[in-house]
Amino acid sequence: MEVNGKISQESENNEIMQQMELISNHADGTNEIRLTIQSDIDSFNALYSECAKYTQQVQYAKSQRMSSNLVLSEIECKLIQEKELYQGQLKAKSLTLNNSLSVYINKLHELTNLINPVQVYIIDKSLIQWKRQQQLAGNGYKCMKDIDVIQTWCEKLCDLIWIARSQIKEADRFRVNLSPYFELPQSCEIINTLLNMTTQYLSSLVTSTFVIITQPPQVLKTNTRFLAEVRLLIGGKLNIHKTSPVVWNLSLPVVVIVHGNQDPHAWATVIWDNAFAKLGRVPFNVPDKVPWKSVAEAINMKFSAATGRGLSEDSLIFLAEKAFRMQNMAFNNMLISWSQFCKEPLPQRSFTFWEWFYSVMKLTKEHLKGPWMDGSIMGFIRKSDAENMLTRYATGTFLLRFSDSELGGLTVAWTASNDYEVFSLHPFSAKDLSIRNLADRLLDLPYLTKLYPNIDKDLAFGKYYTQSPNISKSVTNNGYVKPLLVTHVPGWSGSGTNGQGMNSYPNTPQNHMFHENSLGNYSTKEASVYSEPDNNVTAFGNYPLEMEFCSSLDDMSQIDGSFF
């Protein structure tokens, strides 16, 4: 996609530069006409001076003859002939000048007309598109136009408009200089029109190319400093910095919050606005309802930017079912409201669709990015569907999905008996995974052997395992042994009958007494069975986790065997 985007930008750049080269060549042609006209005006002025001189001499000779009652002399006849000769040349030159000036003005009109579509394309399409892409960048969009390329266009265009304007002013100067000799009313009107057009072009170029390169953060806490960068894309071409005009621009909308717990709703506002606002509208004036297809594109873009991998079509269908609170519908053309998106709680939940999605995205970004990018986390799937999928696979097969019942939770579902029963662990939270990462937690549970459908656990997660410290590393300077946190599910162990790894029926709470010994004091912990609410399936329970302190000593005989 990026490659195609670059190719497209290169093609666009070539086309724009070719159009500007055409304008530049046209300007060179009009400049040659200008130079010819200037030369003709100089010749016209010289002829006019000579004609005026002979006219004066003829008048003087005539006055002398009339006062003396003399007949027409040969000298006077010669002066009259010279005068008539210059008058004929002057008339021919004036016609040539009139025609040349008309051609020149027409060429300037063509030049101005050539500039207009290029300016419209740069300002009303490319620059607007860049601004739209900058807005979408807040949602994770990455394939943006190169603003430096657009600046090059703007600077070149500014030069061309200025050249055209200068040549138009030259045409007006010619008109003024020739006005005592012959009338050019139509030329005057056209020249004034062209001057107004180029003035408007420059004004539009200046106001439209003052842009915010680096936007302020769109979610901003109070009393927080931030940076923003602005740029005038025509650079110093017009020496605007010397005149200090009032040139201004609006940033993207900013949501100001006072506490981090307002982040989810603030980002909902920003993402909705970035995705569905139209440029030039009143800030935050956006549709209340939009097609689900557009929402899916927006959240997929955001999730992909945050986590490194986008959402599959199945995941988007799952999200649509969750957002609309219904299943088996053609969601793409259905309208979803702002309230459904982030105001109304999900059925039997205390949180909204967006709060749930945001917490999953945050958990994945901060604690699950590697496995998610690898495709090792299925994530968006209903509990009942996960259980149905697992029942067809061997004991020890497991998958990872995001919890429906808790915000920002990842749960493990696995097959655990010859009857292909499926069990689920209580969801791991961000706090859990910050204490011990996902890979190490899966390593702690030896009865989880194959990632769905048939991928060896070590192959899927091995590169994320944390190497267990040896005794030399675990003994600190003060002589104490560092403990190691291990994930432990009551009632399950690393070995057992038929590979189940169960010490007893899993629904029976297990008590684990850890004997006091030289490694530290351990207290009694009692397990409780946790069942995640599900409207369709209630037969399978979720199992709580216990984080137990385990020494890194090789000889663990001093610790109760039920610990493992």
C-alpha positions in Angstrom: 0.0 0.0 0.0 2.8 2.4 0.9 4.7 1.5 -2.3 1.6 2.2 -4.3 1.1 5.4 -2.4 4.7 6.5 -3.2 4.2 5.6 -6.9 1.0 7.6 -7.0 2.6 10.6 -5.3 5.6 10.4 -7.7 3.1 10.3 -10.7 1.2 13.2 -9.2 4.3 15.2 -8.7 5.5 14.6 -12.2 2.1 15.7 -13.6 2.0 18.9 -11.5 5.6 19.8 -12.5 4.8 19.1 -16.2 1.8 21.5 -15.9 4.0 24.1 -14.3 6.7 23.7 -16.9 4.0 24.3 -19.5 3.0 27.5 -17.7 6.6 28.6 -17.4 7.1 28.0 -21.2 4.0 30.0 -21.9 5.3 32.8 -19.6 8.6 32.8 -21.5 6.6 33.2 -24.8 4.6 36.1 -23.5 7.8 37.7 -22.2 9.3 37.6 -25.7 6.2 39.3 -27.0 6.6 41.9 -24.2 10.2 42.5 -25.3 9.1 42.9 -28.9 6.4 45.4 -27.9 8.8 47.4 -25.9 11.1 47.6 -28.9 8.2 48.6 -31.1 7.2 51.3 -28.6 10.8 52.6 -28.6 10.7 52.7 -32.5 7.2 54.3 -32.3 8.5 57.0 -30.0 11.4 57.7 -32.3 9.1 57.9 -35.3 6.7 60.1 -33.5 9.5 62.5 -32.5 10.7 62.7 -36.1 7.2 63.2 -37.4 6.6 65.9 -34.8 9.8 67.6 -35.9 8.9 67.7 -39.6 5.4 68.8 -38.7 6.8 71.7 -36.8 9.2 72.6 -39.7 6.4 72.4 -42.2 4.2 74.7 -40.1 7.1 77.1 -39.7 7.8 77.2 -43.4 4.1 77.7 -44.2 3.8 80.6 -41.8 6.9 82.3 -43.4 5.5 81.8 -46.8 2.0 83.1 -45.9 3.5 86.2 -44.2 5.7 87.1 -47.3 3.1 86.1 -49.9 5.6 83.7 -51.4 4.8 80.7 -53.5 5.3 77.1 -52.3 9.0 76.5 -52.2 10.9 73.3 -53.1 12.2 73.1 -49.5 8.7 73.3 -48.1 7.6 70.6 -50.5 10.4 68.3 -49.4 9.5 68.9 -45.7 5.9 68.0 -46.4 7.0 64.8 -48.2 9.2 63.8 -45.2 6.4 64.6 -42.8 3.9 62.5 -44.8 6.5 59.7 -45.0 6.9 59.6 -41.2 3.1 59.9 -40.6 2.6 56.8 -42.8 5.3 54.9 -40.9 3.8 56.0 -37.6 0.4 54.9 -38.6 1.7 51.5 -39.7 3.7 51.2 -36.4 0.7 52.1 -34.4 -1.4 49.4 -36.1 1.4 46.9 -35.4 1.6 48.0 -31.8 -2.1 47.7 -31.4 -2.2 44.2 -32.8 0.9 43.2 -30.7 -0.6 44.6 -27.5 -3.8 42.7 -28.2 -1.9 39.5 -28.8 0.1 40.1 -25.7 -3.0 40.6 -23.5 -4.6 37.5 -25.0 -1.5 35.5 -24.2 -1.6 36.8 -20.6 -5.2 35.8 -20.4 -4.3 32.3 -21.5 -1.4 32.3 -19.0 -3.8 33.2 -16.2 -6.2 30.5 -17.3 -3.4 27.9 -17.3 -2.5 28.9 -13.7 -6.1 28.5 -12.4 -6.6 24.7 -12.7 -3.1 24.0 -11.2 -3.8 26.2 -8.2 -7.2 24.7 -7.8 -5.6 21.2 -7.8 -2.9 22.1 -5.3 -5.1 24.0 -2.9 -8.5 22.5 -3.2 -7.4 18.9 -3.8 -3.8 18.0 -2.8 -3.6 20.3 0.2 -7.1 19.5 1.4 -6.3 15.8 1.0 -3.2 16.3 3.1 -5.2 18.1 5.8 -7.7 15.2 5.7 -4.9 12.7 6.0 -3.4 14.6 8.8 -6.8 14.4 10.6 -7.0 10.7 9.9 -3.4 10.3 11.2 -4.9 10.9 14.7 -6.8 7.6 14.1 -3.6 5.9 12.9 -3.5 6.7 9.2 0.1 6.5 7.9 0.3 6.9 4.1 0.3 10.7 4.0 1.3 13.0 1.2 4.7 14.6 1.6 4.1 18.2 2.7 7.6 19.2 1.5 6.5 18.2 -2.1 3.4 20.3 -1.8 5.5 23.2 -0.5 7.7 22.9 -3.6 4.6 23.1 -5.7 3.3 26.2 -3.8 6.6 28.0 -4.1 6.8 27.3 -7.8 3.2 28.3 -8.3 3.8 31.5 -6.4 6.7 32.4 -8.7 4.5 31.8 -11.8 1.6 33.9 -10.5 4.1 36.7 -9.7 5.6 36.5 -13.1 2.2 36.6 -14.7 1.1 39.5 -12.5 4.3 41.4 -13.4 3.7 40.9 -17.1 0.1 42.0 -16.8 1.3 45.2 -15.1 3.7 45.7 -18.0 0.7 45.4 -20.4 -1.0 48.1 -18.4 2.1 50.3 -18.6 2.1 49.9 -22.4 -1.6 50.8 -22.5 -1.0 54.0 -20.5 2.0 55.0 -22.6 0.1 54.5 -25.9 -3.2 56.0 -24.7 -2.2 59.5 -26.0 -1.8 58.1 -29.5 -4.7 55.7 -29.8 -7.6 54.4 -27.7 -7.6 51.0 -26.1 -10.8 50.8 -24.0 -11.2 47.0 -24.4 -7.6 46.3 -23.4 -8.0 48.4 -20.3 -11.0 46.3 -19.1 -9.3 43.0 -19.8 -6.0 44.1 -18.1 -7.9 45.2 -14.9 -9.7 41.8 -14.9 -6.5 39.9 -15.1 -4.9 42.0 -12.4 -7.8 41.2 -10.1 -7.5 37.5 -10.9 -3.8 37.3 -10.1 -4.4 39.3 -6.9 -7.1 36.8 -5.9 -4.7 33.9 -6.8 -2.0 35.3 -4.5 -4.4 36.0 -1.7 -5.8 32.5 -1.8 -2.4 31.0 -2.0 -1.2 32.9 1.0 -4.2 32.2 3.2 -4.5 28.5 2.1 -0.9 27.6 2.6 -0.5 28.6 6.2 -0.8 25.2 7.7 -0.2 23.4 11.0 2.5 20.9 10.4 2.6 19.4 13.9 -0.8 19.4 15.5 -1.2 19.7 19.3 -2.2 16.5 21.1 -5.9 15.9 20.5 -6.4 14.6 24.1 -4.8 17.0 26.4 -4.6 17.1 30.2 -5.0 20.4 31.9 -1.8 22.3 32.8 0.2 20.3 30.2 2.6 21.9 27.9 2.6 21.0 24.2 4.3 21.9 20.9 2.8 22.8 17.6 4.5 23.7 14.3 3.1 26.0 11.7 4.5 26.7 8.2 3.8 29.0 5.3 4.2 26.8 2.2 5.1 29.7 -0.1 8.1 30.3 2.0 9.7 33.7 1.6 8.7 34.2 -2.0 6.5 37.3 -1.3 8.5 38.6 1.6 5.4 38.4 3.7 7.4 38.3 6.9 8.3 41.9 6.2 4.7 43.1 6.0 3.4 40.9 9.0 -0.1 40.2 7.6 -2.8 38.6 9.8 -2.5 35.0 8.2 -4.3 32.3 10.9 -5.6 28.5 10.9 -7.5 26.2 13.1 -5.9 23.2 14.6 -7.6 19.8 14.8 -10.1 19.7 17.7 -8.7 19.1 21.1 -10.4 17.4 24.1 -9.1 18.7 27.4 -9.3 16.2 30.3 -8.5 16.5 34.0 -7.8 12.8 34.8 -6.6 9.8 33.0 -9.9 7.9 33.6 -11.4 10.3 31.1 -9.1 9.0 28.3 -11.5 6.5 26.8 -14.4 8.9 26.3 -12.0 11.6 25.1 -10.5 9.3 22.5 -14.0 8.2 21.4 -14.8 11.9 20.7 -11.6 12.4 18.8 -11.8 9.3 16.7 -15.4 9.9 15.8 -14.6 13.5 14.9 -11.4 12.6 12.9 -13.2 9.9 11.0 -16.5 11.6 10.1 -16.0 15.4 10.2 -15.9 17.4 7.1 -13.2 20.0 6.6 -14.4 23.5 7.1 -17.3 22.6 9.4 -17.9 23.9 12.9 -15.6 21.9 15.3 -17.2 18.8 16.6 -20.1 19.2 14.3 -20.3 15.6 13.0 -23.1 13.1 12.1 -24.9 11.4 15.0 -25.2 8.2 12.9 -22.8 6.8 10.4 -22.6 3.4 8.5 -21.0 0.6 10.4 -18.6 0.1 7.5 -17.1 3.5 8.1 -16.8 2.9 11.9 -15.2 -0.5 11.2 -12.6 1.2 9.0 -11.9 3.8 11.7 -11.5 1.4 14.6 -9.5 -1.0 12.5 -7.1 1.8 11.5 -6.7 2.8 15.1 -6.2 -0.7 16.4 -3.7 -1.5 13.7 -1.7 1.7 14.4 -1.7 0.9 18.2 -0.9 -2.8 18.0 0.9 -3.4 14.8 -1.8 -5.7 13.2 -5.3 -4.9 11.9 -8.5 -6.7 12.5 -9.7 -9.7 10.4 -13.1 -9.7 8.8 -14.3 -12.2 11.4 -13.1 -9.9 14.2 -15.0 -6.9 12.6 -18.2 -9.0 12.4 -17.8 -9.9 16.1 -17.3 -6.2 16.9 -20.4 -5.3 14.9 -22.5 -7.9 16.7 -21.2 -6.5 20.0 -21.9 -2.9 19.0 -25.4 -3.5 17.6 -26.3 -6.1 20.3 -27.5 -8.5 17.6 -26.2 -11.3 15.4 -26.4 -12.6 11.9 -27.1 -9.3 10.2 -25.7 -7.5 7.2 -24.0 -4.8 9.3 -22.0 -2.8 6.7 -24.8 -0.6 5.6 -26.5 -0.4 9.0 -26.2 2.9 10.8 -24.7 3.0 14.2 -25.3 6.0 16.5 -22.9 7.8 18.7 -24.9 6.6 21.7 -24.5 3.0 20.7 -20.8 3.6 20.1 -19.9 5.1 23.4 -22.8 6.1 25.5 -25.1 3.1 26.1 -23.8 0.3 28.3 -23.6 -3.2 26.7 -26.3 -5.6 27.8 -25.7 -6.9 31.4 -22.5 -4.8 31.5 -21.6 -1.5 33.2 -19.4 -0.4 30.3 -20.0 0.7 26.7 -18.8 -0.8 23.5 -16.1 1.8 23.1 -14.8 1.4 26.7 -14.6 -2.3 26.1 -12.8 -1.9 22.8 -10.5 0.8 24.1 -9.4 -1.3 27.1 -8.7 -4.3 24.8 -6.6 -2.1 22.5 -4.7 -0.6 25.4 -4.0 -4.1 26.9 -2.8 -5.4 23.5 -0.6 -2.3 22.8 1.0 -2.4 26.2 1.3 -6.1 27.0 0.4 -8.3 24.0 1.8 -6.6 21.0 4.3 -9.3 20.0 2.0 -12.3 20.2 -0.8 -10.2 18.6 1.4 -9.3 15.7 2.4 -12.9 15.4 -1.2 -13.9 15.1 -1.0 -16.0 18.3 -4.0 -14.2 19.9 -7.4 -14.9 18.4 -8.8 -12.1 20.5 -12.2 -11.2 19.2 -14.4 -14.3 19.5 -17.4 -15.2 21.6 -16.8 -17.6 24.5 -19.3 -20.1 23.1 -17.7 -20.1 19.7 -14.2 -20.6 21.2 -15.5 -23.6 23.2 -17.2 -25.1 20.1 -13.9 -24.8 18.2 -11.8 -26.3 20.9 -14.0 -29.4 21.5 -12.8 -30.7 18.1 -9.2 -30.7 19.2 -7.0 -32.8 21.5 -6.5 -32.2 25.2 -4.1 -29.3 25.9 -5.2 -27.3 22.9 -5.8 -23.7 23.9 -6.6 -20.3 22.4 -6.5 -16.7 23.7 -9.5 -14.4 23.5 -10.5 -11.1 25.0 -12.9 -11.3 27.9 -16.5 -10.2 27.3 -17.2 -9.6 31.0 -14.2 -7.6 32.1 -12.5 -4.5 30.7 -9.1 -5.1 29.3 -9.0 -8.8 30.1 -7.4 -11.7 28.2 -8.5 -15.3 29.0 -7.2 -18.7 28.1 -9.7 -21.4 27.0 -8.5 -25.0 26.6 -9.6 -28.6 26.2 -8.8 -30.5 29.3 -10.2 -34.1 29.3 -11.0 -37.1 27.1 -14.5 -35.8 26.9 -13.2 -32.6 25.3 -14.4 -30.4 28.1 -13.4 -26.8 27.7 -12.3 -24.6 30.6 -11.4 -20.9 30.8 -9.0 -19.1 33.1 -10.1 -16.0 34.9 -9.0 -13.1 32.5 -5.5 -11.7 32.8 -5.6 -8.0 33.4 -3.0 -5.4 32.5 -1.9 -5.5 36.1 -1.4 -9.2 35.9 0.6 -9.1 32.7 2.7 -6.3 34.0 3.7 -8.6 36.9 4.4 -11.6 34.7 4.1 -11.5 30.9 1.7 -13.7 28.9 4.4 -16.1 27.6 5.8 -16.8 31.0 2.3 -17.4 32.4 1.5 -19.9 29.7 4.9 -21.6 30.3 3.8 -21.9 34.0 0.8 -24.0 32.9 2.3 -27.2 31.4 -1.1 -28.7 30.5 -1.4 -26.1 27.9 0.5 -27.7 25.0 -0.8 -26.6 21.6 -2.0 -23.2 20.5 -5.1 -23.6 18.4 -5.3 -25.3 16.0 -2.0 -27.3 16.3 0.9 -25.0 17.0 3.4 -26.0 19.7 3.2 -23.6 22.6 7.0 -23.1 22.7 7.1 -22.4 19.0 4.4 -19.7 19.3 5.6 -18.1 22.6 9.1 -19.3 23.2 10.8 -16.1 22.0 8.9 -14.2 24.7 9.8 -16.4 27.6 11.9 -14.8 30.3 14.9 -16.9 31.3 14.6 -18.1 34.8 17.4 -16.8 37.0 20.0 -19.2 38.4 21.1 -19.3 42.0 24.1 -17.1 41.4 21.9 -14.4 40.0 19.1 -14.8 42.5 21.3 -14.3 45.6 21.5 -10.6 46.3 24.4 -8.8 48.1 22.6 -9.1 51.4 22.4 -12.9 51.1 18.7 -13.3 50.4 17.3 -15.5 47.7 15.0 -13.7 45.1 11.7 -15.4 44.7 10.1 -16.1 41.4 6.4 -15.5 40.7 4.7 -18.5 39.1 1.2 -18.8 37.8 -0.7 -21.5 39.5 -4.3 -22.8 38.9 -5.7 -24.6 42.0 -6.6 -28.2 41.2 -4.2 -28.4 38.3 -0.6 -29.4 38.1 2.0 -30.2 35.5 1.2 -33.9 35.4 -1.8 -36.1 35.8 -4.0 -38.9 34.5 -4.5 -38.8 30.7 -2.6 -35.6 30.4 -5.3 -33.6 32.2 -3.0 -32.4 34.9 -5.9 -32.4 37.4 -5.5 -33.3 41.0 -9.3 -33.5 41.5 -12.5 -32.5 39.8 -11.9 -29.0 38.7 -15.0 -27.5 40.3 -13.8 -28.5 43.7 -12.1 -25.5 45.5 -8.6 -26.5 46.5 -6.8 -25.4 49.7 -3.0 -25.1 49.5 -1.0 -24.9 52.7 2.6 -23.8 52.3 4.9 -24.9 55.0 7.1 -22.4 56.8 10.7 -22.9 55.9 13.9 -21.1 55.5 12.7 -19.6 52.2 10.0 -17.5 53.8 6.5 -17.7 55.3 3.6 -18.8 53.1 0.0 -18.3 54.0 -3.1 -20.4 53.3 -4.9 -19.5 50.0 -8.3 -20.8 49.1 -9.4 -21.1 45.5 -12.9 -20.0 44.4 -14.5 -21.1 41.1 -15.2 -18.2 38.8 -17.8 -18.4 36.0 -17.8 -15.7 33.4 -21.4 -14.8 32.5 -22.5 -16.0 29.1 -26.0 -16.0 27.7 -25.5 -19.2 25.7 -23.1 -21.4 27.6 -23.1 -21.8 31.4 -21.7 -25.4 31.7 -18.1 -24.4 31.7 -16.5 -22.6 34.5 -13.5 -20.2 34.6 -10.7 -20.9 37.0 -9.0 -18.4 39.2 -5.3 -17.9 39.2 -2.9 -17.7 42.1 0.5 -16.0 41.9 2.8 -18.1 44.1 6.3 -17.3 45.2 8.7 -19.9 44.0 12.4 -20.0 44.9 14.9 -20.3 42.1 16.8 -22.9 44.1 17.3 -26.2 42.2 16.2 -28.3 45.2 12.6 -27.5 45.9 12.0 -30.4 48.2 11.3 -28.1 51.2 8.2 -26.8 49.5 4.8 -28.6 49.6 4.4 -30.6 46.4 0.9 -29.2 45.8 2.6 -25.9 45.1 3.3 -27.1 41.5 
